[in-house]
Amino acid sequence: MNTEHPLWQNLFRPRADRISEVTEMWMNTPLFEKIPRKECRELVKIMHPRHYSTNEKIFTSGEIGASVVLIRSGSVEIKANDKLLAELKAGDFFGEVALIMDEPRTADAIAIESSDIIFFLRSDLDEWVKRSPKSGAQFMLNIATVIAARLRHTNILLSLQNS
Amino acid sequence: MMQAIFNHPLGRTILIFSGIFLSILLLGVLLAPLLVPIILSFALYALLEPISEILERQGFTRNTASLSVLLILLTLAALLIYAILPQLSGQLTALQTQLPQVWQSITSMSDNFSQNLLESFKLHNANEGITQQIFAQANDWGKTALIQGSNLIISFSALVIIVPIFTFFLVRDYRSFRNYMLDKLPNSSFEMGWLIYHRVAHQLQEYIRGIMIQSGIICVITSFGFYLIGLDSPFLLGIIAGILNLIPYIGPLLAMILPVLLALGKVPIELWLIGAAIGVILIAQIIDNLIVIPSVIANSVNLHPLIVIVGIIVFGNLFGFIGMVIAIPMISTANIIYTGLYNGIKTRHEIQHRVMTTQQTENE
């Protein structure tokens, strides 16, 4: 029997090339600093890839967020009150606050070209933290560092604006 | 008209919720013959999934971990078939043969009581025979229930074979299948869908694990208690008490009936045994309410007691015993889905309204 035939393959198994590529992308972000590659790879397997067309909203300010988002390809605009806050490219991530707080999103994220997006859900993070508390603690520390860096950046911008 | 209803957050929520509800109902009707094995398999999946996860963390593949879980299940099933079931069947047969004696004892006790009552009040015995008729009817019902109980054990043996197979596939493929289905959601509802799913799954898993542990504890306490006070068929009665405990509020009351009847059937009648049988159930309930519920299933469902009781009656009327057991998780699931949908749709509606107002202001 030819087990290589698609009929005999696990239909739901994620393609290996995507997993390696996304793992590499996450490993290059500060969120996965000091996290073993093997664990990151296992997490990528349960992450959710989605495709967005040009000008399609990824999320809207006010909606409850449930995940951090990585851009696999394409680019995304982050806007608040129609003011452009950032333009993000492949390999960038955003929405990390939703991983620790059950609060509404504070900005809009819009795909400005055809984009492949990877969602890492808070519920998956919670399960992973329970399973691997050591790596989970490191990941939480990394999120705190990222959020602190963003806060510091915002403070500098505000003080520059005021002065 | 339809458009206006769909544009309103409440109308849209009710329409989507009704769609989900009707789909589940249709699925329930189609899968009616397999409902019991499916429910049992999901309950076992909720219990065994953590074991599979632990095995996977130790380096087992998903297939090997699922196979190991299946082996654990098969061992338990084999134990049930070869060790526990024949004993239970024996206890049930003993109970069946004992029943006429129990009814006879209760009938004579009742006759003595009514005779004393009539003599005390110097009344004519106009209702002579009614007590006998009532107890004859009750005797028939009791016998039928026990015969059905014996048939249940035969069906149970079939379940012991089907359920492990279903559970194995659930442990192995449920997550992949769930991801496949939820990834079909449109981009706009993707995060909301997952949020609702995880709230439902978390609550159901907590509830199922909690209530199974709770029933197990009640089963052990009551079996031990009935054995200590010298009641016949203590383990069968304990298992019945544990199963009936799956029905909140009403279950513990139902669990008292059979032990009390058996205690009443003792010749000569032993009043202390009746008190002791009630006492065992009450002690089990006290331990359950003071220790088990706060530590095992506290906050797993947050429903008003009145909704729980009405739900149990309605589901019991629709689906029998299994309906009474699934009433609470079903109402709780419906509550989370409705609330999650309504909050998500309302927020989106408010955002759209805000955007439109801003655009109108800018145009003006």
Chai-1 contact restraints between the chains, C-beta under 6 A:
chainA,res_idxA,chainB,res_idxB,connection_type,confidence,min_distance_angstrom,max_distance_angstrom,comment,restraint_id
A,F12,B,S176,contact,1.0,0.0,6.0,A-B,restraint_1
A,F12,B,Y180,contact,1.0,0.0,6.0,A-B,restraint_2
A,T60,B,I351,contact,1.0,0.0,6.0,A-B,restraint_3
A,G62,B,T347,contact,1.0,0.0,6.0,A-B,restraint_4
A,G62,B,I351,contact,1.0,0.0,6.0,A-B,restraint_5
A,E63,B,T347,contact,1.0,0.0,6.0,A-B,restraint_6
A,A66,B,E191,contact,1.0,0.0,6.0,A-B,restraint_7
A,A66,B,W194,contact,1.0,0.0,6.0,A-B,restraint_8
A,A66,B,L195,contact,1.0,0.0,6.0,A-B,restraint_9
A,L121,B,W194,contact,1.0,0.0,6.0,A-B,restraint_10
A,S123,B,H198,contact,1.0,0.0,6.0,A-B,restraint_11
